[in-house]
Amino acid sequence: MGIEQKLGNMGVVTMRLEDAVNWGRTNSMWPMLFGLACCAIEMMSAQASNYDMSRFGMELMRASPRQSDLMIVAGRVTRKMAPVLRRLYDQMPDPKWVISMGDCASCGGVFNNYAIVPGVDEVVPVDVYVAGCPPRPEALIHGIMTLHEKVRGEKIKDWS
């Protein structure tokens, strides 16, 4: 005898715990505002009414790392800014994710000098890279959707 025969048509939904937790995590990510260069303008326009990141549960960008779980690094990171970036990342509560937005954040961009970090992945672990110089708001939204797919696939054993 299955669950359908025992419960009848009561509209009961069953799901695994990790699916419910991952669904809640994907629909309530709060991004932290960390715009360093021209990519920050595209990040702000993705928040505006034309692209509306509110449909993903991201109503506003947080300025405090203690209230956010998604860091979007938009723009070039200098060697002087790298310790600050790491400190902000360490202050974020677990679970936390990082999106590297733009060529400057991903690989140093066109700047070939000693002062620019050649990729933010040298400072913090990056989950999703968004390419472009600067990337369009659609590319950032695609990166967020890619991150959502990654979070939905997480297992309980990976949470610790």
N, CA, C and O of each residue as an XYZ file, in Angstrom:
640
protein
N       0.855     -1.169      0.000
C       0.000      0.000      0.000
C       0.902      1.234      0.000
O       1.771      1.367      0.861
N       0.701      2.115     -0.943
C       1.536      3.301     -1.077
C       1.007      4.476     -0.268
O      -0.038      4.390      0.377
N       1.739      5.556     -0.316
C       1.355      6.756      0.435
C       0.091      7.393     -0.141
O      -0.661      8.054      0.575
N      -0.136      7.189     -1.440
C      -1.343      7.772     -2.044
C      -2.615      7.134     -1.485
O      -3.615      7.816     -1.262
N      -2.566      5.814     -1.259
C      -3.750      5.134     -0.732
C      -3.971      5.470      0.736
O      -5.115      5.534      1.184
N      -2.896      5.686      1.497
C      -3.042      5.998      2.922
C      -3.548      7.422      3.137
O      -4.403      7.652      3.991
N      -3.022      8.385      2.363
C      -3.371      9.780      2.585
C      -4.528     10.264      1.725
O      -5.162     11.266      2.054
N      -4.809      9.576      0.640
C      -5.867     10.026     -0.241
C      -5.422     11.239     -1.048
O      -4.233     11.388     -1.330
N      -6.340     12.090     -1.417
C      -6.041     13.276     -2.214
C      -6.078     14.514     -1.320
O      -6.923     15.391     -1.500
N      -5.160     14.581     -0.356
C      -5.149     15.686      0.593
C      -4.208     16.803      0.168
O      -4.113     17.815      0.863
N      -3.515     16.652     -0.945
C      -2.605     17.692     -1.391
C      -1.303     17.728     -0.621
O      -0.674     18.781     -0.520
N      -0.888     16.603     -0.080
C       0.337     16.536      0.690
C       1.511     16.387     -0.277
O       1.482     15.567     -1.195
N       2.540     17.196     -0.047
C       3.732     17.134     -0.874
C       4.869     16.579     -0.036
O       5.085     17.008      1.097
N       5.594     15.624     -0.600
C       6.745     15.084      0.093
C       7.994     15.416     -0.704
O       7.983     15.415     -1.935
N       9.066     15.699      0.012
C      10.358     15.962     -0.626
C      11.466     15.671      0.358
O      11.231     15.550      1.561
N      12.682     15.559     -0.162
C      13.826     15.321      0.702
C      14.214     16.616      1.408
O      13.951     17.716      0.923
N      14.848     16.452      2.569
C      15.256     17.610      3.357
C      16.256     18.473      2.595
O      16.136     19.698      2.599
N      17.240     17.857      1.942
C      18.242     18.653      1.240
C      17.634     19.405      0.061
O      18.103     20.492     -0.276
N      16.583     18.841     -0.586
C      15.908     19.566     -1.660
C      15.187     20.799     -1.124
O      15.204     21.855     -1.755
N      14.556     20.666      0.037
C      13.850     21.809      0.631
C      14.824     22.891      1.082
O      14.567     24.078      0.877
N      15.938     22.496      1.691
C      16.930     23.472      2.148
C      17.575     24.165      0.957
O      17.747     25.384      0.966
N      17.934     23.398     -0.068
C      18.562     23.990     -1.250
C      17.590     24.898     -2.006
O      18.006     25.905     -2.579
N      16.318     24.557     -2.013
C      15.321     25.431     -2.631
C      15.252     26.759     -1.876
O      15.195     27.825     -2.489
N      15.257     26.688     -0.551
C      15.242     27.915      0.251
C      16.499     28.745      0.059
O      16.430     29.973      0.033
N      17.643     28.092     -0.074
C      18.891     28.826     -0.277
C      18.925     29.522     -1.635
O      19.409     30.649     -1.738
N      18.423     28.874     -2.661
C      18.464     29.504     -3.980
C      17.484     30.658     -4.094
O      17.742     31.609     -4.832
N      16.381     30.599     -3.390
C      15.370     31.650     -3.519
C      15.518     32.762     -2.489
O      14.664     33.645     -2.412
N      16.581     32.733     -1.702
C      16.768     33.802     -0.722
C      18.228     34.228     -0.610
O      18.683     34.593      0.474
N      18.959     34.185     -1.707
C      20.345     34.652     -1.672
C      20.366     36.167     -1.569
O      19.649     36.863     -2.287
N      21.193     36.662     -0.672
C      21.353     38.105     -0.510
C      22.743     38.487     -0.959
O      23.717     38.170     -0.277
N      22.861     39.161     -2.088
C      24.198     39.520     -2.573
C      24.794     40.703     -1.831
O      24.084     41.600     -1.376
N      26.120     40.682     -1.721
C      26.840     41.783     -1.097
C      27.363     42.702     -2.186
O      27.890     42.249     -3.202
N      27.214     43.968     -1.966
C      27.652     44.992     -2.899
C      29.168     45.107     -2.842
O      29.716     45.586     -1.849
N      29.855     44.670     -3.907
C      31.311     44.793     -3.961
C      31.711     45.145     -5.385
O      32.345     44.348     -6.078
N      31.339     46.340     -5.814
C      31.673     46.804     -7.155
C      32.910     47.667     -7.121
O      32.983     48.633     -6.361
N      33.890     47.320     -7.948
C      35.165     48.015     -7.927
C      35.434     48.836     -9.187
O      36.293     49.717     -9.153
N      34.750     48.589    -10.275
C      35.058     49.299    -11.520
C      33.806     49.340    -12.390
O      32.687     49.333    -11.877
N      33.998     49.383    -13.703
C      32.888     49.574    -14.627
C      31.888     48.420    -14.595
O      30.732     48.613    -14.972
N      32.291     47.240    -14.162
C      31.352     46.121    -14.049
C      30.272     46.397    -13.005
O      29.178     45.838    -13.074
N      30.581     47.252    -12.050
C      29.604     47.568    -11.000
C      28.380     48.272    -11.578
O      27.271     48.101    -11.072
N      28.572     49.062    -12.636
C      27.427     49.726    -13.276
C      26.491     48.688    -13.889
O      25.271     48.810    -13.789
N      27.063     47.671    -14.521
C      26.244     46.602    -15.092
C      25.571     45.777    -13.995
O      24.447     45.309    -14.172
N      26.249     45.601    -12.875
C      25.647     44.884    -11.746
C      24.459     45.672    -11.203
O      23.426     45.095    -10.864
N      24.612     46.997    -11.121
C      23.496     47.828    -10.642
C      22.341     47.831    -11.631
O      21.180     47.855    -11.225
N      22.643     47.807    -12.915
C      21.554     47.806    -13.894
C      20.828     46.464    -13.907
O      19.655     46.407    -14.278
N      21.495     45.392    -13.513
C      20.804     44.106    -13.393
C      19.791     44.128    -12.258
O      18.836     43.351    -12.257
N      19.994     45.007    -11.302
C      19.068     45.164    -10.188
C      17.882     46.054    -10.561
O      16.859     46.030     -9.877
N      18.001     46.830    -11.622
C      16.958     47.787    -12.008
C      15.750     47.070    -12.618
O      15.743     45.848    -12.767
N      14.763     47.836    -12.954
C      13.480     47.277    -13.377
C      13.524     46.542    -14.711
O      12.690     45.668    -14.947
N      14.466     46.866    -15.586
C      14.512     46.174    -16.872
C      14.901     44.705    -16.725
O      14.419     43.865    -17.485
N      15.759     44.385    -15.768
C      16.238     43.019    -15.600
C      15.732     42.378    -14.309
O      15.519     41.166    -14.267
N      15.538     43.166    -13.269
C      14.822     42.781    -12.058
C      15.323     41.496    -11.406
O      14.727     40.430    -11.564
N      16.415     41.615    -10.680
C      16.920     40.455     -9.943
C      16.036     40.116     -8.745
O      16.294     39.132     -8.053
N      15.011     40.904     -8.493
C      14.086     40.608     -7.391
C      13.329     39.312     -7.626
O      12.858     38.690     -6.674
N      13.208     38.902     -8.869
C      12.498     37.654     -9.138
C      13.273     36.437     -8.649
O      12.725     35.338     -8.576
N      14.556     36.632     -8.311
C      15.362     35.564     -7.738
C      15.473     35.687     -6.225
O      16.247     34.953     -5.611
N      14.730     36.587     -5.613
C      14.791     36.783     -4.173
C      15.891     37.728     -3.742
O      16.245     37.772     -2.564
N      16.438     38.490     -4.684
C      17.532     39.425     -4.384
C      17.001     40.850     -4.487
O      17.331     41.575     -5.426
N      16.182     41.246     -3.524
C      15.534     42.544     -3.595
C      16.512     43.705     -3.530
O      16.334     44.708     -4.221
N      17.539     43.575     -2.708
C      18.503     44.661     -2.604
C      19.866     44.101     -2.294
O      20.002     43.009     -1.743
N      20.882     44.874     -2.660
C      22.256     44.485     -2.381
C      22.600     44.906     -0.951
O      22.325     46.036     -0.549
N      23.188     44.015     -0.206
C      23.577     44.315      1.168
C      24.948     44.986      1.182
O      25.801     44.685      0.347
N      25.150     45.871      2.108
C      26.448     46.508      2.269
C      27.245     45.856      3.390
O      28.440     46.115      3.538
N      26.597     45.023      4.168
C      27.253     44.372      5.290
C      27.520     42.904      4.946
O      26.621     42.225      4.451
N      28.723     42.403      5.193
C      28.985     40.996      4.898
C      28.252     40.043      5.835
O      28.054     38.879      5.488
N      27.853     40.502      6.992
C      27.180     39.629      7.944
C      25.724     39.385      7.589
O      25.072     38.531      8.190
N      25.211     40.122      6.623
C      23.823     39.943      6.196
C      23.726     39.331      4.808
O      22.627     39.241      4.261
N      24.833     38.910      4.223
C      24.794     38.421      2.842
C      25.466     37.061      2.747
O      26.313     36.704      3.565
N      25.068     36.318      1.731
C      25.670     35.011      1.502
C      26.196     34.854      0.089
O      26.688     33.782     -0.262
N      26.105     35.889     -0.730
C      26.628     35.861     -2.091
C      27.473     37.107     -2.318
O      26.987     38.228     -2.169
N      28.730     36.911     -2.677
C      29.603     38.036     -2.987
C      29.783     38.082     -4.497
O      30.247     37.119     -5.108
N      29.409     39.216     -5.095
C      29.626     39.426     -6.523
C      30.785     40.400     -6.638
O      30.629     41.592     -6.370
N      31.954     39.893     -7.038
C      33.132     40.735     -7.212
C      33.083     41.268     -8.642
O      33.300     40.526     -9.599
N      32.801     42.540     -8.772
C      32.630     43.169    -10.080
C      33.733     44.192    -10.293
O      33.680     45.289     -9.738
N      34.724     43.843    -11.088
C      35.787     44.777    -11.406
C      37.147     44.275    -10.981
O      37.295     43.174    -10.450
N      38.139     45.118    -11.232
C      39.523     44.710    -10.963
C      39.846     44.826     -9.478
O      39.429     45.764     -8.799
N      40.594     43.854     -9.004
C      41.011     43.801     -7.605
C      42.504     44.108     -7.558
O      43.308     43.427     -8.194
N      42.860     45.124     -6.808
C      44.273     45.466     -6.658
C      44.866     44.675     -5.492
O      44.141     44.125     -4.663
N      46.165     44.630     -5.448
C      46.850     43.928     -4.349
C      46.555     44.591     -3.007
O      46.549     43.931     -1.968
N      46.313     45.892     -3.037
C      45.990     46.613     -1.813
C      44.569     46.295     -1.330
O      44.293     46.334     -0.131
N      43.665     45.978     -2.277
C      42.275     45.680     -1.936
C      42.084     44.201     -1.592
O      41.081     43.850     -0.971
N      43.000     43.342     -1.970
C      42.840     41.896     -1.768
C      42.657     41.505     -0.300
O      41.783     40.684     -0.023
N      43.427     42.041      0.663
C      43.175     41.665      2.065
C      41.804     42.110      2.572
O      41.201     41.440      3.409
N      41.317     43.233      2.068
C      39.986     43.708      2.458
C      38.926     42.770      1.909
O      37.964     42.438      2.602
N      39.101     42.342      0.660
C      38.176     41.394      0.055
C      38.143     40.093      0.841
O      37.070     39.538      1.081
N      39.294     39.609      1.239
C      39.358     38.370      2.010
C      38.718     38.527      3.379
O      38.039     37.616      3.853
N      38.926     39.672      4.023
C      38.327     39.908      5.339
C      36.803     39.934      5.238
O      36.112     39.376      6.090
N      36.280     40.584      4.196
C      34.830     40.613      4.011
C      34.284     39.218      3.734
O      33.213     38.858      4.222
N      35.017     38.439      2.957
C      34.592     37.063      2.675
C      34.560     36.232      3.958
O      33.633     35.452      4.177
N      35.568     36.403      4.793
C      35.622     35.647      6.047
C      34.515     36.049      7.011
O      34.113     35.241      7.848
N      34.014     37.277      6.914
C      32.947     37.737      7.808
C      31.564     37.271      7.361
O      30.603     37.373      8.124
N      31.453     36.766      6.147
C      30.153     36.289      5.667
C      29.798     34.975      6.353
O      30.676     34.143      6.579
N      28.521     34.773      6.689
C      28.133     33.508      7.327
C      28.103     32.367      6.304
O      27.917     32.589      5.107
N      28.286     31.165      6.797
C      28.195     29.983      5.930
C      26.740     29.612      5.742
O      25.954     29.814      6.667
N      26.341     29.091      4.622
C      27.076     28.893      3.382
C      27.232     30.207      2.631
O      26.392     31.101      2.737
N      28.308     30.311      1.876
C      28.574     31.536      1.117
C      29.110     31.174     -0.252
O      29.789     30.163     -0.435
N      28.784     32.031     -1.213
C      29.169     31.798     -2.585
C      29.778     33.062     -3.166
O      29.532     34.161     -2.668
N      30.584     32.905     -4.234
C      31.255     34.029     -4.878
C      31.040     33.932     -6.386
O      31.216     32.873     -6.988
N      30.655     35.061     -6.982
C      30.591     35.198     -8.434
C      31.652     36.203     -8.840
O      31.695     37.316     -8.315
N      32.510     35.811     -9.776
C      33.516     36.707    -10.334
C      32.939     37.305    -11.607
O      32.733     36.599    -12.594
N      32.680     38.598    -11.584
C      31.994     39.256    -12.700
C      32.978     40.095    -13.499
O      33.571     41.036    -12.973
N      33.147     39.756    -14.753
C      33.992     40.541    -15.644
C      35.370     39.943    -15.828
O      35.820     39.122    -15.028
N      36.035     40.363    -16.889
C      37.367     39.852    -17.192
C      38.394     40.310    -16.174
O      39.326     39.566    -15.868
N      38.249     41.508    -15.648
C      39.234     42.011    -14.672
C      39.223     41.173    -13.404
O      40.281     40.851    -12.864
N      38.036     40.816    -12.924
C      37.950     40.004    -11.711
C      38.344     38.559    -11.982
O      38.886     37.885    -11.105
N      38.076     38.084    -13.185
C      38.345     36.680    -13.489
C      39.809     36.405    -13.791
O      40.361     35.411    -13.319
N      40.458     37.287    -14.583
C      41.834     36.989    -14.995
C      42.728     38.223    -15.046
O      43.818     38.156    -15.613
N      42.311     39.325    -14.483
C      43.133     40.530    -14.505
C      42.816     41.455    -15.656
O      43.239     42.611    -15.648
N      42.088     40.983    -16.641
C      41.668     41.823    -17.765
C      42.829     42.305    -18.614
O      43.807     41.583    -18.809
N      42.720     43.524    -19.118
C      43.740     44.092    -19.992
C      44.884     44.706    -19.208
O      45.860     45.172    -19.796
N      44.776     44.713    -17.894
C      45.796     45.338    -17.065
C      46.917     44.349    -16.797
O      46.731     43.378    -16.064
N      48.064     44.590    -17.381
C      49.211     43.706    -17.225
C      50.261     44.419    -16.382
O      51.316     44.811    -16.881
N      49.959     44.580    -15.105
C      50.939     45.196    -14.217
C      50.912     44.504    -12.861
O      50.060     43.657    -12.594
N      51.837     44.873    -12.034
C      52.024     44.192    -10.754
C      50.938     44.520     -9.737
O      50.766     43.772     -8.774
N      50.204     45.606     -9.918
C      49.267     46.059     -8.898
C      47.918     45.359     -8.962
O      47.167     45.402     -7.988
N      47.587     44.717    -10.076
C      46.288     44.072    -10.255
C      46.430     42.577     -9.988
O      47.346     41.934    -10.502
N      45.528     42.030     -9.189
C      45.509     40.597     -8.905
C      45.034     39.869    -10.164
O      43.956     40.176    -10.674
N      45.811     38.913    -10.675
C      45.407     38.216    -11.904
C      44.348     37.150    -11.649
O      44.590     35.964    -11.873
N      43.211     37.559    -11.193
C      42.114     36.644    -10.896
C      41.784     36.646     -9.419
O      42.655     36.441     -8.574
N      40.529     36.878     -9.118
C      40.101     36.967     -7.723
C      40.138     35.590     -7.051
O      40.040     35.496     -5.828
N      40.278     34.529     -7.844
C      40.358     33.198     -7.250
C      41.660     32.976     -6.486
O      41.805     31.961     -5.805
N      42.600     33.897     -6.586
C      43.790     33.841     -5.741
C      43.496     34.322     -4.319
O      44.266     34.054     -3.396
N      42.388     35.028     -4.148
C      42.050     35.601     -2.844
C      40.912     34.834     -2.180
O      41.001     34.494     -1.000
N      39.849     34.559     -2.921
C      38.679     33.840     -2.397
C      38.297     32.735     -3.382
O      38.575     32.856     -4.575
N      37.668     31.663     -2.906
C      37.220     30.620     -3.831
C      36.021     31.105     -4.645
O      35.062     31.638     -4.087
N      36.077     30.922     -5.945
C      35.038     31.413     -6.853
C      34.171     30.242     -7.302
O      34.683     29.181     -7.660
N      32.850     30.444     -7.282
C      31.912     29.416     -7.713
C      31.536     29.559     -9.182
O      31.468     28.565     -9.905
N      31.292     30.794     -9.629
C      30.853     31.040    -11.004
C      31.623     32.219    -11.571
O      31.799     33.238    -10.904
N      32.081     32.074    -12.809
C      32.740     33.157    -13.528
C      31.782     33.690    -14.578
O      31.161     32.919    -15.310
N      31.661     35.029    -14.651
C      30.847     35.682    -15.666
C      31.798     36.447    -16.575
O      32.479     37.371    -16.131
N      31.845     36.064    -17.839
C      32.794     36.658    -18.776
C      32.227     37.916    -19.409
O      31.012     38.106    -19.466
N      33.130     38.777    -19.887
C      32.743     39.995    -20.582
C      33.503     41.180    -20.054
O      34.034     41.157    -18.944
N      33.549     42.229    -20.871
C      34.262     43.436    -20.465
C      33.471     44.668    -20.912
O      33.689     45.129    -22.033
N      32.605     45.203    -20.137
C      31.959     44.608    -18.974
C      30.849     43.666    -19.414
O      30.276     43.852    -20.488
N      30.538     42.674    -18.618
C      29.455     41.761    -18.995
C      28.099     42.443    -18.907
O      27.873     43.311    -18.063
N      27.217     42.038    -19.782
C      25.871     42.601    -19.784
C      25.090     42.093    -18.565
O      25.463     41.075    -17.981
N      24.030     42.774    -18.179
C      23.207     42.292    -17.065
C      22.637     40.892    -17.312
O      22.440     40.123    -16.371
N      22.371     40.563    -18.590
C      21.881     39.219    -18.905
C      22.921     38.168    -18.553
O      22.573     37.074    -18.109
N      24.204     38.495    -18.748
C      25.263     37.554    -18.405
C      25.332     37.336    -16.892
O      25.545     36.212    -16.437
N      25.155     38.394    -16.122
C      25.140     38.242    -14.662
C      23.956     37.397    -14.225
O      24.098     36.549    -13.344
N      22.803     37.607    -14.817
C      21.629     36.813    -14.470
C      21.852     35.351    -14.848
O      21.435     34.451    -14.119
N      22.506     35.110    -15.983
C      22.846     33.731    -16.353
C      23.813     33.121    -15.337
O      23.693     31.944    -14.995
N      24.762     33.912    -14.856
C      25.678     33.425    -13.827
C      24.960     33.094    -12.532
O      25.295     32.116    -11.864
N      23.980     33.899    -12.179
C      23.198     33.628    -10.967
C      22.382     32.355    -11.141
O      22.276     31.551    -10.214
N      21.813     32.170    -12.311
C      21.052     30.942    -12.562
C      21.970     29.715    -12.568
O      21.562     28.639    -12.131
N      23.193     29.865    -13.056
C      24.163     28.776    -12.995
C      24.515     28.448    -11.550
O      24.643     27.278    -11.189
N      24.672     29.478    -10.723
C      24.930     29.256     -9.301
C      23.748     28.571     -8.628
O      23.938     27.711     -7.768
N      22.534     28.944     -9.012
C      21.350     28.289     -8.451
C      21.348     26.797     -8.777
O      21.010     25.975     -7.926
N      21.724     26.448    -10.007
C      21.787     25.029    -10.372
C      22.841     24.303     -9.533
O      22.637     23.159     -9.127
N      23.947     24.963     -9.279
C      24.994     24.357     -8.445
C      24.503     24.146     -7.022
O      24.760     23.100     -6.427
N      23.800     25.129     -6.470
C      23.304     25.025     -5.094
C      22.215     23.958     -4.994
O      22.150     23.229     -4.005
N      21.362     23.864     -6.016
C      20.309     22.837     -5.985
C      20.880     21.424     -5.994
O      20.232     20.493     -5.514
N      22.085     21.253     -6.533
C      22.693     19.937     -6.594
C      23.533     19.571     -5.386
O      24.114     18.486     -5.354
N      23.615     20.447     -4.390
C      24.429     20.154     -3.210
C      23.793     19.062     -2.369
O      22.570     18.954     -2.283
N      24.636     18.263     -1.758
C      24.194     17.173     -0.887
C      24.482     17.526      0.571
O      25.298     18.403      0.852
N      23.818     16.850      1.484
C      23.987     17.115      2.918
C      25.432     16.890      3.343
O      25.939     17.622      4.193
N      26.098     15.908      2.779
C      27.487     15.627      3.176
C      28.428     16.752      2.754
O      29.517     16.874      3.316
N      28.034     17.589      1.766
C      28.864     18.708      1.321
C      28.636     19.965      2.151
O      29.376     20.934      1.985
N      27.647     19.990      3.031
C      27.296     21.201      3.764
C      28.320     21.574      4.821
O      28.441     22.754      5.151
N      29.043     20.643      5.352
C      29.971     20.967      6.447
C      31.293     21.502      5.956
O      32.169     21.816      6.761
